[in-house]
Amino acid sequence: MGPVVAQADGPWVVNLTSGGDAEDKGGAGKVAVRLPVAFENQFDLEKRYAFGFNLTAATNAASLVNVQAGDADLAEMKQQGWVALMTGTATFKGTNCTSSEPSYDFSAYPTVVKFRFGLRNPVQYANCQNPDSAGASLPGEEFQRGIQLLPNAPTTAQLTIHTDHLFWTTVEHDAVPMFNQFASHAVQQAGGWQVTLEMLAGVPLTPVTDAKGTPIPWRSCVSEALYSLPTTPTQMTFDTGGQPLNTVQEFVSFNGRTMGHLNADGICYVGEGK
């Protein structure tokens, strides 16, 4: 609640796919990447301090962590003004799938799709909750906010990025990730199927439609115990939580703003970054 006690001024560009040598708070082993940050301030061990961080657009002024200077992805991030870039390949491996509309032809979807999602909006994450804290949380919150340094042991503040948020169909946390909304709009490029956020600029949310403009039904390829197909509505419809979102591109970009956490699962206040 008081004035700023310590601040580390970046920015840094970090390649999260390369891995690091620090223990990940999410339990993935020693894959977390250390930032070159050192605070000279003396902290009061009897006080708890609010913690936050920003995601900003990649620039030439950024220090590189796990990234080579000539990296092509980094060059495009700078050119496009992206705050984050997620690239990957989605491979469909489902069998014995069920659909809320059995007549819909999912066989026309490509089974291997490369995705490239660039996010532009800077984000400020402030006053984060901390799963490492043993204190009582505020009403309605899962963890106590802030960090209290330990007297005889290291105190970790891990900036965790939950990339699964981009695949949700709701703005609520811990949703089921889905990919049909992306695969249905993939196009053939460079010998394969690819999809970007720009391809989804005109795709509606209620319901979501495929490249032909046909509403996409729900589909599941796991047991009903793991996931039950929605019965109302029968077509893929995204829950915006009242936010003024109209397209899949806007929806994914909005959910991308909630990716930042503290120490794996600590939710932060999300504000406009610079």
C-alpha positions in Angstrom: 0.0 0.0 0.0 3.0 2.3 0.4 5.5 3.8 -2.1 7.8 1.7 -4.4 10.6 0.1 -2.4 12.5 -1.6 -5.2 12.2 -1.7 -9.0 14.1 -3.6 -11.7 14.0 -1.8 -15.0 14.2 -4.0 -18.1 13.1 -4.7 -20.5 14.2 -8.3 -21.2 13.3 -10.6 -24.1 13.0 -14.2 -22.9 12.7 -17.4 -24.9 10.6 -19.6 -22.7 11.1 -22.7 -24.9 14.8 -22.9 -24.3 14.5 -23.7 -20.6 16.8 -22.6 -17.7 18.5 -23.9 -14.6 16.0 -22.8 -11.9 13.3 -24.9 -10.3 9.9 -24.2 -11.9 7.1 -23.4 -9.4 4.7 -25.4 -11.6 6.6 -28.6 -11.0 8.2 -29.0 -14.4 11.7 -29.4 -13.0 14.7 -27.1 -13.5 13.4 -25.2 -16.6 12.7 -21.7 -15.2 14.9 -18.9 -16.5 16.7 -16.5 -14.2 16.6 -12.8 -15.0 19.7 -10.7 -14.2 18.1 -8.7 -11.4 19.7 -7.6 -8.2 18.0 -5.3 -5.6 20.3 -3.3 -3.3 17.5 -2.2 -1.0 17.3 -3.6 2.5 13.9 -5.2 3.0 12.2 -5.3 6.4 11.6 -9.0 7.2 8.6 -8.1 9.3 6.8 -6.5 6.3 5.0 -7.9 3.3 5.6 -6.2 0.0 3.3 -6.0 -3.0 4.8 -7.4 -6.2 4.0 -6.8 -9.9 5.6 -6.8 -13.3 4.9 -5.5 -16.9 4.9 -7.1 -20.3 6.0 -4.6 -22.9 6.6 -4.6 -26.7 9.9 -6.0 -27.8 12.5 -3.3 -28.8 16.1 -2.9 -29.6 16.7 -1.7 -26.0 15.8 -5.0 -24.5 18.4 -7.3 -23.0 18.3 -10.8 -24.5 17.8 -13.9 -22.2 18.0 -17.3 -24.0 17.7 -15.4 -27.3 20.2 -14.9 -30.0 20.6 -11.4 -31.5 19.8 -12.5 -35.0 16.7 -14.5 -34.0 14.0 -14.3 -36.8 11.1 -14.4 -34.3 12.6 -11.6 -32.3 13.1 -9.5 -35.4 9.4 -9.9 -36.3 8.3 -9.1 -32.7 10.2 -5.8 -33.0 8.7 -5.1 -36.4 5.2 -5.9 -35.4 5.3 -4.3 -31.9 4.4 -7.6 -30.3 4.5 -8.1 -26.5 4.5 -11.9 -26.7 4.8 -14.4 -29.5 3.6 -18.0 -29.3 4.5 -20.5 -32.0 3.9 -24.2 -32.2 2.4 -27.2 -33.9 -0.9 -28.7 -33.0 -1.4 -32.4 -34.0 -4.8 -34.0 -33.8 -4.7 -37.5 -32.2 -8.3 -38.0 -31.2 -10.2 -41.2 -31.6 -13.8 -42.2 -30.9 -14.8 -38.5 -30.9 -18.3 -37.3 -30.3 -19.9 -34.1 -31.4 -22.9 -32.0 -30.3 -24.0 -32.1 -34.0 -23.1 -35.5 -35.5 -23.8 -34.3 -39.0 -21.0 -31.8 -39.0 -18.0 -32.9 -41.0 -14.8 -32.6 -38.9 -12.9 -34.7 -41.4 -12.3 -31.7 -43.5 -10.1 -30.2 -40.8 -6.3 -30.5 -41.1 -4.7 -32.8 -38.5 -1.4 -30.9 -38.2 -1.6 -27.1 -37.9 1.2 -24.7 -37.2 0.1 -21.6 -35.2 1.7 -18.3 -34.8 0.0 -15.9 -32.4 1.5 -12.4 -31.8 0.0 -10.3 -28.9 0.3 -6.5 -29.1 -1.2 -5.0 -26.0 1.2 -4.1 -23.2 0.0 -5.3 -19.8 0.7 -4.4 -16.1 0.3 -7.1 -13.5 0.1 -5.5 -10.0 -0.3 -6.7 -6.4 -0.2 -10.4 -7.3 -1.4 -13.2 -5.1 1.3 -15.5 -3.8 0.8 -19.3 -3.5 4.0 -19.4 -1.4 2.5 -17.2 1.3 1.1 -19.0 4.4 -1.0 -16.0 5.4 -4.7 -15.7 5.1 -6.1 -14.4 1.8 -8.6 -11.7 1.3 -12.3 -12.8 1.0 -12.9 -14.6 -2.3 -9.2 -14.9 -3.1 -7.2 -18.1 -3.2 -3.9 -16.8 -1.8 -2.5 -13.9 0.2 -1.1 -11.1 -1.8 2.5 -10.0 -1.8 5.9 -11.3 -0.8 7.5 -11.5 2.6 11.3 -12.2 2.5 12.6 -15.1 4.6 15.5 -14.5 7.0 17.6 -17.6 6.3 16.5 -18.9 2.8 16.1 -17.5 -0.7 12.7 -15.9 -1.5 11.5 -16.7 -5.0 9.3 -14.4 -7.2 8.7 -16.4 -10.4 7.0 -14.5 -13.3 4.8 -17.3 -14.6 3.1 -17.2 -18.1 0.1 -19.4 -18.6 0.0 -19.8 -22.4 -3.0 -22.1 -22.2 -5.2 -19.0 -21.8 -5.1 -18.4 -25.5 -7.0 -21.7 -26.1 -9.9 -21.1 -23.8 -13.5 -20.6 -24.8 -14.3 -18.4 -21.7 -12.6 -15.6 -19.8 -13.0 -17.5 -16.6 -9.8 -19.2 -15.2 -9.1 -22.9 -15.5 -11.1 -23.5 -18.7 -10.8 -26.4 -21.0 -8.4 -25.6 -23.9 -9.7 -26.2 -27.4 -8.2 -25.9 -30.9 -11.1 -26.4 -33.4 -11.7 -22.6 -33.6 -8.1 -22.3 -35.0 -7.9 -25.5 -37.1 -11.1 -24.6 -39.0 -9.4 -21.4 -40.3 -6.0 -22.7 -41.1 -4.7 -22.2 -44.7 -2.1 -24.0 -46.7 1.2 -22.2 -46.6 4.8 -23.3 -47.2 3.8 -26.9 -47.6 1.6 -27.1 -44.5 -1.4 -25.8 -42.7 -0.9 -22.6 -40.7 -3.1 -20.2 -38.7 -2.4 -16.7 -37.2 -4.5 -14.4 -35.1 -4.9 -12.1 -38.1 -6.9 -14.9 -39.9 -9.5 -14.8 -37.1 -10.2 -11.0 -37.3 -13.7 -11.6 -38.7 -14.7 -14.8 -37.0 -17.7 -14.3 -34.6 -18.0 -15.6 -31.1 -21.7 -16.4 -30.8 -21.4 -18.9 -32.4 -17.9 -19.4 -33.7 -18.0 -20.3 -37.4 -15.6 -22.2 -39.7 -13.9 -20.9 -42.9 -17.2 -21.5 -44.8 -19.2 -19.5 -42.3 -20.9 -22.6 -40.8 -21.2 -22.7 -37.0 -18.8 -25.1 -35.3 -20.3 -27.7 -32.9 -18.6 -28.8 -29.8 -16.4 -31.9 -30.1 -14.7 -34.2 -27.6 -12.3 -37.0 -28.0 -11.9 -37.9 -24.3 -14.1 -39.7 -21.8 -17.2 -38.0 -20.5 -15.7 -38.2 -17.0 -13.0 -35.8 -18.2 -15.2 -33.5 -20.3 -18.9 -33.5 -21.1 -20.1 -31.9 -24.3 -22.2 -28.8 -23.6 -25.9 -29.3 -24.4 -26.8 -25.6 -24.5 -25.8 -24.1 -26.9 -24.9 -27.0 -29.2 -22.6 -24.8 -31.2 -19.2 -23.5 -30.1 -20.0 -20.2 -28.3 -17.5 -18.2 -26.4 -18.2 -16.7 -23.0 -17.0 -13.1 -22.9 -18.0 -12.4 -19.3 -19.7 -9.2 -20.5 -16.5 -7.9 -22.1 -17.0 -6.0 -25.4 -15.5 -8.7 -27.5 -16.8 -9.6 -30.9 -14.3 -11.8 -32.8 -12.1 -14.7 -32.0 -9.0 -12.5 -32.6 -10.3 -10.0 -30.0 -11.2 -12.8 -27.6 -7.7 -14.5 -27.8 -5.9 -11.2 -27.4 -8.0 -10.3 -24.3 -7.3 -13.7 -22.7 -3.7 -13.3 -23.5 -3.7 -10.3 -21.2 -4.4 -12.6 -18.2 -1.4 -14.9 -18.8 0.8 -13.4 -16.2 1.0 -14.9 -12.7 3.3 -15.0 -9.6 4.8 -18.3 -8.5 2.8 -20.5 -10.8 -0.8 -19.7 -9.9 -0.9 -16.3 -8.1 -3.5 -14.1 -9.9 -2.6 -10.5 -10.3 -4.6 -7.3 -10.9 -4.4 -6.7 -14.7 -4.1 -3.1 -15.9 -3.0 -1.2 -19.0 0.7 -1.4 -19.6 3.0 1.1 -21.3 
